[in-house]
Every structure is written in C-alpha cells, then in structure tokens.
Amino acid sequence: MQISKLEMRILMGIAVVVIAILAVVIVPRLVGSAPVTESAIAQVTPTSTSSPIGTPTPTPTAQSEQHVLDSIVASTVSVYSVLVCDSLTQYAALSISEIISKVLAEYPTTGLSDQSRQIMAQRVLTESTAESCPDQSPRVASGITSG
C-alpha cells in the first residue's frame, strides 16, 4: 500500500495540528503554568465600570478554546495554505460545505467543541484562499455563507 502525495500532506497537516494542540494546551498544564496563564488572561481582560449589568464575561475555558482555535488556524494557514488551494482546485466538483464536512469527519480535533471545529475549518479555508489563491476566495465565501 502506497501513500499518495496528497495523503502524505494531509497526514503532515494533522501532525501540525496535534503538535499545536500539545504546545498550547497540554504542555503548559504539565509544566504548571496554567494558573499563570489564567492570571495573565485576567489582566488582559478589560474591565469597565460603565458596562451594562448582565454583560457576559468570557470564562477562562472559552478563552482557552479561542486561543487553541487561533493557534491551529494560524499554524495550518502558514504551513498548508498552498495545499488547501491545490485541494480546492482538485475538488472543484465538491461544494465547500461537503469539503468541510468530509475533513471534519476524517480528522477530529481534540480540545475544541463542534462549533469551534466548524469555525476553524471555515477560517482555514478563508485565510488560506486569501493568502495563496485569491481566485478561490469568492467560491469559499459563497460556500461558507450558503452552507
């Protein structure tokens, strides 16, 4: 059984995502810097006495998930935007929602909720096309809004 170039690139993408998750989520917990991270988040969060009562304050869990999401998107786009564009060209017959569903079904991302995984896939597609294949941007944008 031989692995094609596309399969190898996809496997490398998964490896990058797993490493990013390890670097962002698990390693700080093992080192014991999680409380420091939470206090840093608390210091960065703006406080305003003029805000209306009942404004929800993001929890550290939501902030951590957003941080993981941002890290995954940034690393994936920086490394694989050209591959994403090649795949969009290769699979021109598939809709964007079909592509997103297929990728999310085959490559689960630990540490993210289903909603965040959907957002991650959409952001990776949008940012990859903006960076490496602007001609695909309208297709991706219309596919995300219709899907």
WOCOR-V620961 format. One line per field, one symbol per residue. psi: psi as a letter, one per 20 degrees, with the letter a starting at -180 (. if undefined). burial: 1 if it has 16 or more other C-alpha atoms within 10 Angstrom, else 0. A space follows every 50 residues. Layout:
psi = ???
burial = ???
This chain:
psi = pqprgghghghhgggggggggghhggghhhhjjghgghhhghhhpqppij qqpjppppqhghhghhgggggggghgghhjhggggghhghlhhqrghggg ggghhhnqoqiqrhghgggggghggghghhgimhhighggghhghh.
burial = 00000000010011011001110110000000000001000000000000 00000000000001100110111111100111111001000000111011 00010000101100011001111111111101100110111011000
